[in-house]
Amino acid sequence: MTVSQASDHQLDRVPARGVEWEFEKITFDRDFSRSVVAKLLVERAEHGGWELDRVRITPDGVRRVVLRRKIIRMRPTYAPPTVGPPA
């Protein structure tokens, strides 16, 4: 029973104008039950701000999950005065 994670900070899809997303790929072995996977994903959503983007269940039972969250860019609210040459 292993859970492998690969943080993927690339924008895989074309985002809406002005919106940037961070993606995380998680793989669950077939040994994890559906309820356990759901609890783990709810935990990540509540504490990490992630939302479910995609779930793929392969024929061998492995679940490949892609989570996403918005990247919030901070804009400066205060610009210090520019210092020019002495007059």
Beta strands, then each sheet from edge to edge (+ up, - down):
strand 1: 3-8
strand 2: 21-28
strand 3: 51-57
strand 4: 63-70
sheet 1: 1+ 2- 4+ 3-
end
